[in-house]
Amino acid sequence: MKKSLVLPTNENIFVRRIDPTTITEGGIVVPDQSIDRPAEGTIVAIGPSVYTSDRRVHELAAYQLYLDKNNRFDDESVEDHHMFYAQTFNLGDHVIFGRFAGIDVTIDDVTYVKLLPDEIFCVLREVETTETVNVNA
């Protein structure tokens, strides 16, 4: 049996929803009709126009090369001078999105949600620290 390879185009991101809990902490089984669609999942495929960490590093290096060629040297880092960057997404990121965002697509009996970057509210990453984390660093 052949499996399909999911290769999104443009800015499309394919997310696999996290399975909803069907049993409460007290052991009560919740019927399928009463379960809300989960608004979180894991990124399984990213289109070529989506901003990833690798693409950001590449563009920062190109900008540094531009500064070097034009003899523009400052005390601040390249990132301080560079234009605003959109959120970066990577395969395997755990994301939260709107409950009714995106379009459900079924491929090989697996249901994915096709989202655009603007439909994703946040990326959840685990951090092993007890201190406050600076997200702009």
Secondary structure, DSSP 4 states (H G I P E B T S, - for coil): ---------TT-EEEEEPPPP-B-TTSPBPPGGGPPPPSEEEEEEE-TTS--HHHHHHHHHHHHHHHHHTT---SS-HHHHSPP-PPP--TT-EEEE-TT-SEEEEETTEEEEEE-GGGEEEEE-----SSPP-TT-
